[in-house]
Amino acid sequence: MKLRLARNKDASQIISLIKKCYLDYPNCYLDVKNDSPELMTVFSYFKEKNGKFWVYETNNKVIGCMGYLPLSQKYIEIHKLYIDKKYRNKGLAKKLILKVESIAAKKNFKYISLWTDTRFKEAHEMYRKLNYKKSKKTRKLYDISNTSEFNFKKKLIKYS
């Protein structure tokens, strides 16, 4: 299993991975054109916004992904964390999150934030175990899946 920066040509595999993850949740759909067009040029999109996006791959197949974008001088935000069901509970998501936390702390960000679908209860539990706190903020996306999201955030410890 290899972790590497995503390339634009990974788009179809990343989209397939996310669609596959959504199958576990009723009425959860991915509308790339209207809701997530950045997935078509994932590397370029994140690079242009001073972020990064990684994929885990095994046998040339994408089995996990996640990116981050800076929101302000204090906040960095995690985006699109998905791990294929067959590879969950092996620490892959945790490694990605810890990687971003380390980068964020070294770049002097004070907080890391993320939005997660209210239906993704397993993910919520993982965030709690990593000391993320569910904030009072929620948002409704008005997308094809009628998504509502919770916000989680964590105060970072500065590394020397």
Buried (B, 14 or more C-beta within 10 A) or exposed (E): EEBEBBEEEBBEBBBBBBBBBBEEEEEBBBEBEEBBEBBBBBBBBBBEBEBBBBBBBEEEEBBBBBBBBBBEEEBBBBBBBBBBEEBBEEEBBEBBBEBBBEBBBEEEBBBBBBBBBEBBEEBBEBBEEBEBEBEEEEEEEEBEBEBEBBBBBBEBEEEE
